[in-house]
Amino acid sequence: MSTAARAKDWLLKPATSLAPLDEDRARLELAEIASAAREEGLTRLAKFLAGKGEGQDFLAAVFD
């Protein structure tokens, strides 16, 4: 499997689904982190954080 193909997968699958209590605030936090990542040249991380999926939902809940 290529690095690009592996990068699309969430390598650490959450054991349970988490949902942020305040979806808007949590997504704003992810957007700020994605922006900082982009400024540091971490384009793959920025793109991942800006996407939708299990991994982003999990991180949004963590940052909420």
Number of C-alpha atoms within 10 A of each C-alpha: 5 6 7 9 8 10 12 10 12 13 9 7 11 12 6 7 11 15 16 17 11 11 14 12 15 21 21 14 17 23 17 15 16 21 19 15 17 15 11 10 11 13 15 15 17 21 13 17 24 17 14 9 12 16 20 18 21 18 19 25 19 12 14 18
